[in-house]
Amino acid sequence: MAKLVFGMNQSLDGYVDFRTLPVPSPKLFRHFIEQTQNQTGSIYGRGLYEVMRYWDEDEADWEAPEREFAAAWRKSPKWVVSNSLKSVGPNATLIGSDFEATIRKLKAERDGVFEAGGPVLARTLTELGLIDEYHIYLHPVVVGSGPPFFAGPRPPLRLAGSEQIDADVIRLTYVPA
C-alpha cells in the first residue's frame, strides 16, 4: 500500500508561498530531485499543478540540476484534482469530483510514496484521513502572509522525526495522532 505525504517549504510563521521563501540551496534542491525521482507519483490541486507546469518545457538558462529535476518531474505520474480544468499536460491525469475514490484506489493498488501538493487540496485530504505524513521543510524566515501550510483546522499530529537537510532547513515529519 502506498503512502500519501504532504510536504512543502514553510516559513517560521507558517506560510508556503514559493515567491517569498528563499530559493532552495543546492543541497536542498538535490534532496527534492532525489525525492521526485523516487516517488510513485504526485497528486496536485489545480493551483500548485499550474505552478509546477513550469517544469514541462526546458528553459535555455537552466543548469544541470534544473534539467535533472524537470526530467524527474516529467517522468513521475501526476493526478490533478480540479473541477475547473478541462485538460492537463503530459503524464498527468485529471480527476474531478470522484477524487476520494481515485486516491484511495491509487494508495491501495500501488507501493511507494505519493506526494500531495497544495495546501487547499491537503486540507480536503486531511479531512478525509488520506494523508499519512506531513513534511514541513522549515526555513528560518518570517514572511508575514501568503497561503498557510494548514489551510484549515490543524489536525492532531505527532512528531515522527526530523532531519537537517542543509545549513538552514530542517524537515519535520509528522503523522496523524
C-alpha positions as MATLAB code, in Angstrom:
seq = 'MAKLVFGMNQSLDGYVDFRTLPVPSPKLFRHFIEQTQNQTGSIYGRGLYEVMRYWDEDEADWEAPEREFAAAWRKSPKWVVSNSLKSVGPNATLIGSDFEATIRKLKAERDGVFEAGGPVLARTLTELGLIDEYHIYLHPVVVGSGPPFFAGPRPPLRLAGSEQIDADVIRLTYVPA';
ca = [
       0.000    0.000    0.000;
       1.311    3.425   -0.939;
       1.787    6.285    1.482;
       0.477    9.805    0.816;
       2.799   12.590    2.003;
       2.008   16.296    2.045;
       5.208   18.319    2.146;
       6.120   21.911    1.391;
       8.678   24.559    2.191;
       7.414   26.692    5.061;
       8.425   29.908    6.788;
       8.718   30.116   10.580;
       5.337   31.826   10.674;
       3.619   29.008    8.778;
       3.397   30.229    5.176;
       4.243   28.294    1.996;
       4.359   30.998   -0.677;
       7.204   29.999   -3.011;
       7.519   33.609   -4.205;
       8.560   34.846   -0.750;
      10.601   31.898    0.536;
      14.325   31.686   -0.257;
      15.422   29.838   -3.381;
      16.395   26.291   -2.339;
      20.107   25.814   -1.714;
      21.900   23.348   -3.998;
      21.746   20.706   -1.246;
      18.001   21.199   -0.666;
      17.339   21.201   -4.417;
      19.303   17.918   -4.724;
      17.053   16.497   -1.975;
      13.961   17.461   -3.997;
      15.421   15.973   -7.194;
      16.051   12.638   -5.476;
      12.639   12.708   -3.810;
      10.940   13.292   -7.166;
      12.992   10.553   -8.840;
      11.932    8.032   -6.184;
       8.251    8.853   -5.709;
       5.397    6.774   -7.082;
       3.602    9.893   -8.288;
       2.105   13.243   -7.335;
      -1.410   14.360   -6.547;
      -1.873   18.077   -7.095;
      -4.592   20.627   -6.645;
      -5.160   22.918   -9.611;
      -3.202   25.874   -8.242;
       0.052   24.100   -7.455;
      -0.181   21.989  -10.600;
      -0.352   25.142  -12.705;
       2.753   26.479  -10.922;
       4.610   23.187  -11.406;
       3.818   23.121  -15.138;
       6.828   25.429  -15.377;
       8.889   22.207  -15.466;
       7.128   20.883  -18.598;
       9.340   22.860  -21.004;
      13.108   23.345  -20.812;
      14.396   26.861  -20.313;
      17.594   27.937  -22.100;
      19.211   29.298  -18.920;
      18.698   26.154  -16.816;
      21.746   24.445  -15.397;
      22.156   20.687  -14.917;
      20.195   20.466  -11.615;
      17.159   22.225  -13.098;
      17.242   19.922  -16.115;
      17.538   16.891  -13.847;
      14.568   17.998  -11.712;
      12.482   18.714  -14.822;
      13.245   15.252  -16.224;
      12.242   13.608  -12.925;
       9.063   15.690  -12.677;
       8.040   14.887  -16.245;
       8.664   11.167  -15.723;
       6.640   10.981  -12.486;
       2.903   10.311  -12.981;
       0.613   13.101  -11.822;
      -3.052   13.187  -10.857;
      -4.657   16.628  -10.793;
      -7.765   17.286   -8.722;
      -9.807   20.009  -10.384;
     -13.362   20.725  -11.399;
     -12.347   23.767  -13.460;
      -9.511   22.440  -15.652;
     -10.577   20.803  -18.906;
      -7.225   19.167  -19.664;
      -3.802   18.573  -18.147;
      -0.319   18.178  -19.554;
       1.845   15.167  -20.320;
       1.930   12.236  -17.896;
      -0.965   13.748  -15.934;
      -4.487   12.529  -15.298;
      -7.360   14.866  -14.485;
      -9.666   13.742  -11.702;
     -12.760   15.635  -10.635;
     -15.445   15.049   -8.073;
     -14.592   11.341   -7.683;
     -11.102   12.146   -6.403;
     -11.526   10.470   -2.989;
     -12.257    7.079   -4.549;
      -9.454    7.566   -7.075;
      -6.874    8.400   -4.418;
      -7.971    5.546   -2.160;
      -7.622    3.179   -5.124;
      -4.171    4.539   -6.013;
      -2.990    4.072   -2.430;
      -4.411    0.540   -2.256;
      -3.080   -0.673   -5.598;
       0.419    0.810   -5.592;
       3.504    0.802   -3.419;
       5.825    3.650   -2.551;
       5.175    7.295   -1.816;
       2.774    9.715   -3.431;
       3.420   13.412   -2.937;
       0.337   15.529   -2.226;
       0.807   19.077   -3.431;
      -1.027   22.220   -2.447;
      -2.428   23.336    0.903;
      -6.027   23.611   -0.304;
      -6.030   20.037   -1.600;
      -4.173   18.892    1.536;
      -6.948   20.357    3.684;
      -9.524   18.130    1.990;
      -7.219   15.096    2.008;
      -6.621   15.654    5.736;
     -10.357   15.853    6.420;
     -10.776   12.536    4.550;
      -7.982   10.889    6.566;
      -5.895   10.225    3.453;
      -2.587   11.885    4.392;
      -0.137    9.537    6.083;
       2.684   12.013    6.740;
       3.275   15.753    6.748;
       6.749   17.028    5.799;
       7.456   20.609    6.786;
      10.675   21.968    5.280;
      11.175   24.738    7.812;
      13.101   27.816    6.612;
      14.435   30.429    9.082;
      12.463   33.330    7.609;
       9.301   35.189    8.535;
       7.237   36.233    5.514;
       4.129   37.620    7.213;
       1.489   36.475    4.729;
       0.560   34.059    1.996;
      -1.031   30.647    1.854;
      -0.570   28.742    5.127;
       0.735   25.159    5.261;
      -2.510   24.160    7.001;
      -5.365   25.705    5.005;
      -7.936   24.526    7.548;
      -8.081   23.369   11.137;
      -4.826   21.845   12.322;
      -5.153   18.097   12.606;
      -3.851   16.381   15.738;
      -0.304   15.340   14.872;
       2.642   13.552   16.437;
       6.269   14.330   15.626;
       7.758   11.266   13.919;
      11.172   12.645   13.027;
      13.390   15.493   11.996;
      16.322   15.833    9.640;
      18.590   18.753    8.904;
      18.608   18.987    5.109;
      21.067   21.856    4.741;
      22.580   24.565    6.933;
      19.263   26.432    7.247;
      16.455   23.938    6.535;
      15.066   21.221    8.784;
      12.492   18.700    7.614;
       9.953   17.941   10.329;
       7.934   14.771    9.801;
       4.545   14.493   11.474;
       1.983   11.708   11.388;
      -1.682   11.821   12.381;
      -2.061   11.340   16.132;
];
